[in-house]
Amino acid sequence: MSLTYEAYTRSSLKQPPRTDIIGTWRVEYLAFSLPENAHKTPLIVLGGAFQNFNSYKYCVEQILQAVPVILVDLPSLGNNSQLAPQLGMEDLADLLFLWTTKMGLEKVSLMGLSLGSVLASTYAYKQPQAMHKLIVTGILVRPRKSWRMLLEESIKVLDEGRLDEFGQAVVLYLINHARLKETEVSDITRKLFHRQMRNFHENEQQRYRINANRLMEVESILGYPECETLVATGEFDSFTLPWENAQFAVRCPNAIFAVIKGADHVAQLEKRDESVDMFASFLRGDDLSAVKGIQVFTKAECEVMERRGEPRFIPNNPNANVISFSAVDGSLSVDMPVKIRDMSFFGCVLEYEHTDFPLEKHARDLILCPEGTALRIEMLVFEQHDNTMRCLFKHGNFVIAEELKILLDDELFFRQPADQDGDSGRRKVAALYHEQAS
């Protein structure tokens, strides 16, 4: 059996996908090529957690000028409604290889964005003989504990039927609310994204749970592909930090790492032209340093990239309380004074005196109340050392997120640490960008 390409039209992505069966599993796909490119190695674009084929419209239209494009949704991914909780990332990679073999595709290039990046890199590592080029964005070498706790919390909120809060949380973590000025994401875009998440039907909720669990099962990347690889991320990505993407690139023998200026985790939506130009240039073998709006980093620069995501501010008044309410009767079960060492939009470091405080019992239910403010924000405590706790804020409310942003920007409450060189990984990225650009 061999794959047949279709001619692409502007309505092509709205048609029902073609379906192929591998064992008990359903593979959904659309395949396009220009006649003059049909002999070239195709690019397979893998569906992720929230994308459907139409999400890749602009990507398909431009990349199609260079190589054939195949859009693939494996079970539970993209818009494929077949539930497959028993299939992990390695199983999905094996399923994809069975399908490409069946279709007579001896070599392919792969592109995976966010969730799809883990699947694409796993395939590329396991099947080096079948790989031409690899594109990944939003990838991690080893999921950090705080990141896992976020996914666990999102499943909990979903299980409790709090769909509106779930939708707001997805938007607030994938679209960096602290950097809206830089990314220029409109209120309309965020509201539409929120509506999509809030209106998840049962099958979509199940697929989210399956994919979140797949990610949490990944202890570390299976291995690092040897093929030509492009690793990219948004400058302000707060979900998979730029340094995390850079660390993956460093470990790949033939990788290029690029930062997309003025974008966050959903760079392909915010900086569509820059992202697609970068993808197409890489596939053509062009010099990526000529692509506007991106910055390419050397491996040496990747290795020294600042880990910190956002600036951490020191409060003028560090006094605060952490509180918690009983799940039984709603009474106040914790009310403990703390001091805020520093705070960013996504979390804080707190100091406390009570050495006997059962932090493990309250790692997921504490609320921070800074003195002299009306802010009340829920936290996840992901690390404890002596009398210090490192906390991640539970963002799931647009109003509270905006209150926090305003508070951090107010010099009456917070000052930026003067003893931190560059203060933020983003600033170091920006410094390198402007230095090299000049």
N, C-alpha and C positions, 0 to 999 in steps of 0.2 A: 504494500500500500504506500502511495506517495501523496504528499500534501499538494493541494491545488490552491493557487492564489487567486483572489478576486481582484477586479479593478476597484479602486477606492473612489467613493463619491461622498459628498457631505452628509448623506443620510445613512452611510454604511454602518456606523456604530450603533444605530438605533434598531437595526434588524436583529432578530433572534440569533444567538450564536450557533455555530455548528457544534455537534456533540459527538464525542467518541467514547467508547466504553473500554476500560482496561480492567479486567476482572470484574469486580463489583463497583468500581469507581467511575464516575462521570467526569470527563475532561471537556470543558467548554472553550471554544476558541473562534477567532476570526483571523484570517490570513490575507494580507494584501501585498501587491507588488506592482511596480511599473514594469512593462514588458522588457525594457532594456536592463533591468536590475534582477530579474528572476533567477539568474545564475549565481548571484552573490550570497554570501552567508547571511541568513536572516537574523534579525533581532527579535527575541522572544521577550515580551513585556509581561511580567507576572503581576496579577491582581493582588492587592493587599487587603487591609482590614476594611477600609471605607471607600475604596475606589470601585467604579464599574468601568466598562469599556469606554463609555463616553467621556470619562475623566481624562482619557489620554488623547482626546481629539487633536489638539494642537501638536502634541508630540508625534502622533502618527503622520499628520500632514507634512511635517518638515522632514522627519527621518526617512519617510518613504522616498524622498528624492535621492537618498543615498543607498539604502538597502531595503529589502523586504521586511515587513513588520508583521509579527504574529502576536496577537493578544491572547493570553491563556489564563483561565480561571480554574484552578484545581479545587477539589472538594472543600467547602467551607470558606474559600477565599474569593475575594472580589464579589461577584454576583452569583456565584455557584451555590445554590441553596442546599446541596447535598451535605448533610452533617457527617463529620468524620472525626469524632473526638479521639479515636484510637490511633490516628495518624499523626506522628510527630514530624518535625522539620525534615529529619533524615528520610522518613518514609515518603514524604511528599516529594523530596528530591529524587528518590528512586522511582516514584510513579511518573514524574516528569520525564526521566530518562527512558522509561519504557515507552512512553508516548512518542518522544522524538525519534526513537529507534523505529517504532511502528510506522511513523510518517516518512521514514527514509531520510531524516535530517542527520547527516554524518557530523556536521559541525554547526554550532549556533553561537550567537552572542546573547547574553542575558542582561535584562535590566530589572532590578527589584528596588522599590522605594519603600522605606520604613519597614513594615512587617515583611514585605517581599524581599528585602535585602538579605535576610538570614537564609531564606530558601534559596535565593540565587547564588549566594556565596557557598552554601553547602553543596549544591549541584556542581558548581565550578571546581570545588576542591575534590569531590568524589569522581568526577568524570573529566579529567584534564585533557584526554585525547579527543573529547567532543566539544571543547571550548575554543572560541575565537577571542571574544572580548567580553568583559564584565563591567557593568555599571551598577553601583549601589549608592544609596543615600540613606542617612539616618540609621547607621549600623553601630553595634556595640561589640567589643571584644569579649567582655564579661559583664553581664547585667549587674549593676550596683544594687545594694540592699534597698536603698530608698526608692529606686525605680521599681523593684519588685513589689514593695509595699503599696506603691501607687496603683499598680495593676490589681493587686488584691483588693484594695479599697474600692476600685471602680466596679469590680464584680459584686462586692457586697452591696453597693448602692443600687446596682442593677437588680440584684436578687430581691431587694426590699421594695422594688417597684418605684423607686424615686427617679423616674426617667428624666424629669426636667433638670434635676440636679446632675444626673449622669451626663446629659447633653452639655450643660454648662461646663462641667469638669473637663470633658473631652476638648472643648473649644479652648479653655483656659490653659491646658497643658500643651496642646499641639500648636496653638497660635499664641505667641509670647505677648501677654497683655502688657507687660512692662515695656515693650518695645514697639508699640503700635505706631508711634511717631515715625520710627525708622522704617518699619515694614509697610506702612501705609495701608494696612488691611482695613477695609471699610466696615462700618457697623452693619451694613446690609449683608456683606459676605459672612460675618460672624453670626448674624441672626439666621441666615439660611443654613449654615453649618449646624447651628444649635437645633434648628427645627428638624433637620435630617436625623440627628441623634435622638432627639426627644421622641420622635415618632417611630422609633424602631419597633417593627412587629416581632412576633415571637421567634420566628426563624432567624431574623437578624440578631436578636438578643442571644440566641443560642450560638450563633457563629462567632459573636464577639467573645463569649465565654471560652469557646474552643480555642480561638486564636490567642487570647490572653494567656490561657493555660499552656499553650504551645511555647509561647515566649518565656514563661516562667520556668518551664522545664529545661530551657537552655542554660546549662551551667557555664559554658563558654563556647566560643566559636569552635566548630569541629576541626577546622584547619584553614589554611590560608592559600587561596588559589594562586597558581603560577602564571596564568594567562595575563595578558594586558588588562589592567583593572583601573577604572576611574572610581574613586571614592569622593563623594561630595556632600556638603552640608550647608545649611544656612548659617550666616554669621551669628544670628541670635537664636539658634536652635536651643531650646531649654529642655527638650525631651530626650534627645540623644545629643549630648554636648559635642561641640566641635573637636575637643581634644580626644574624645572617645572614638570618633570617626577617624581622626588622625592616627590613633594608635593601631587601628585596623590596617590603615594604609602602610604604616611603617613595617608591619609584619608580612605584607605581601611583597614578593620579590620584584614584581613588575607593575607597581601601583603608582598612580598620580593622585595627589590629594588637592582638592580645590574647595574654596569657600565662596559661597554665593552672597555677594554684598546685599545688605538690607533685607535679608530673608530670615525665616526661622525654619521650623520643621517641615512646613508645607511650601517649600521654596518653589516647587513646580507650579503652584497656583499664584503665589505672590510675585515672583520674578519669572514669569513664564518664558518670555523671549530669551532671557539670559540662560535659563536652565536648558531649554531645548537647543539653543545654539551650542552650548557646551556639549550636550549629548551627541549631537550630530557631528560636531567637529572631532570629537574623540573617535567616533565610528569611522569617519573618513581618514583619520590619521593626521589631522591638522594640528598645528601648534596651539595648545589651549591658552597660552599666554596672550594670544591675539583676541580672545573672546572678551567682549566688553562686559563689565559687571561681575567678573569673578577674579579670584586671586589664586594662583597655583603656589603651593608651598613645597619646599624641598623636604627630604626625609629628616635632615638635620633640624629644620625649623619645626617639623612635626614633633620631634622628640622633646623639644623644650617648650612646647605650647602650654600656656597656663591652663590649669584644670578648672579654675573657677568660672562659673557661668555669668553671674550678674554681680555688680558691685555690692559690697557689704557695707552697710552704714552703721555707725555707732550712735546710740541714742544719747541725747543730752541728759535725759533722765532714764537711767537703766532699770529703775524699779518696775516690777510687774508681778502679777500673780498668775499661776496656772490653776485652773479649776476643772472639775469633772462632776458629772451628775450620775446618780445611781440609776442603773437600768431597771431596778425593781420598782422604786417609788418616785423617782425623779428628784430626790433630795440631793443637796450638795454633799458629795462624798470626798472631794479633794478641794482644798483651798490653801495653796502653798506659795509663799513669797519666793520670787526668783529675781535674778538680775540678767538683763539682756546684754550679752557681750557684743554681739553684732547681729544684723538682720539684713536680709535681701528680700526681694519680692517672693522668692520661693521657699524661704526657710529662715531659721535663726539658730544661734548658739546660746544656750541658757546656762546659768550657774545657780546652784541651790545649796543649802546648808544641811538639809535633813538627810543624813547618810542612810537612814533606815527606810527611806521612801521606796515603796514597792513599784519601781518604774516599769518593770516587765508587765505588771498587771494593768498599767495605764498607758502603754506605749501607743495606743490607738484612740484614746478618748479624751485627751487633754485639750483645754482651750486656753489660749494665751490672751491675757488682759493687760496691756501696757498701761502703766499709771498715767493719769492725766489725759487719756484718750478714750474715745468711745469704741475703739476697735475691739472686736471679739472674734478670734479666728482659730479654727480647729487645727490640730497638728497630728503628725505621725512622728514618733520618736524612733529614729533608726540607729542611733549610736549613743552609748553612755560610757563615760570614762571618769572615774573618781566622782566629783560633784559637778560634772558637766554633762549636758545632754544636747545632742544635735538633732534638730527637728525640721521636718518638711511640712509646709502648710498644705492643708486639704483645700485646694481651690475647687469650689463647686457652686460659686455664687458670684455673678458679675458685679453686683453692688458692693459686696465686701472686698472683692479684688480691686475695684476702683478706689475704695476707701484706703486700702493699704498702699496703693500706688501714690495717692495724694499725700499720705502721711510720710512716706519715704522721701518724697520730693520737698517736704517742708523743712527748712533749715531750723525752724524753732524746735523740732522734735529730733531730727537726725543730722549728723554731720558725716561727711565721707572720711574714712580713715586716711590720714595724711602720710602714714608710714608704709603704705602698700604701693609698691612700684607698679604702675599700670592698673592696679586694683581689679582688673577684670580680664579674663581671657579675650573678651571681645575687643578690649582696648589694645591688647597686644596684637591681635589680628589686624585691627585698623592701623596700628602704627607700622606694621610690616607692609601693609597694603600701600599706604601713602609713601613710605620710604622707597619701595620698589617702583611705584608708579612715577616717582620723580626722578 
